[in-house]
Amino acid sequence: MSVYGTWKAATIASAASSSAEVDLGRDYDFLEIQIPPLDAASTIKIQVAEKTGGTFYDLGDGITTDAGTHNYADVFNLGGYQYIMVVADNTQDAQRLIRVRGMRY
């Protein structure tokens, strides 16, 4: 039976390149992500930590989107982490609401 978490906001503020820490509520195998149009071609990565306020590390490869690309959805192999951040390789000219949720199988 699949278990899906609730959708959480991983907002990247204007003039920033990463979201604040997002607590998914429990550990998950996968992370579903919905990305809005971005200012410039961007590589989006997920960073993970073992505990809240911990040190964050890149998780695998990122995904690349073109500037102004319509809404985009993807799934990352999360590998059992609960605490994440969404990181872009460039700053955004406006606030970007990225939605994430965990999935377990």
N, C-alpha and C positions, 0 to 999 in steps of 0.2 A: 504494500500500500504506500503510495506517495504521500509525503507531508510537505505542504507549502506554508511558508511563513507569510506574515502580513507585509504588504508593500511599505517600504520605508523611504524617506527622502534622504538623498546623499547630495545635497545642494552644493554646487561650486559657486561661491560669491563672485560678484563683479571684481575684476582685477586680481583674481586668485586662480590657482591651478589645481587645488585639491579641495575635497569636501572635509568636513569635520569627521571624527570617528562615528561610525554607525554600529550600534549594537543590534545584531539580528535577533537576539532573544534566546538563542541556543546555537549549538554548532550545526552546520549544514554541510552536505556533500557538494552542492552546486549553488551558484549565485546567478539568478536571472537579473538582467539589467536592461533598462529602457533609457536611451540617450536621446535628448532633444537635438535640434539643429545647433551646431557649434559655429563660432566665428571663423575659424580657420581649420584647415586640415589638422586633425589631432589624433594622437595615439592615446587611448584611454587604458589605464592599468588599474588593477586592484592591488591594494596593499593590505596586509593582514597582520594582526598581533595576537598573541596568546592570551592577553588579559586587557581589560580596559585601562587606557592610559599607558599601555606598554609600547615597546619599540615596534614600529611598523616596517615591514619588508615587502618588496615586490613579490607578487605571486604570478609566476610564469610570464608568458608573453601578453602584450596588450592587443587591443583591436584598433584599427585605424579607420577614421571616418573622414570624408571630404568636407570642405567648408560648405555650410548651408545644407548639408545632406538632410533629407527628411528624417523623421523619428526613426531610430534604429534600435533593435533589440538583439541581445545575444545571451549566451550562457557561459559562465566560467566554471571550471572545476575548482571548487573551493577547498576541498580536502579536509573538512572538519573544523574550520575556523568559525568564530562567532563575531569577532571585531574586525571591521574593515574600514578602508577609506578608498574613495574613488579619486584617481589622480590623472590629470591631463598633462601633456607635455608642453602646453602653452597656457598663458592666462586668458581668461574670457573677458570680453568687453561688457558683458551683462551677466546677471545671475542666471545659472543653468540648473533647473530642477531635474536631477537624475533619480530615477526610481529603481530600487533594488529589493529583492526578496530571496530568502534562502529556500532550497529544495532538498529533500531527502528521499531516498528510495529504499 
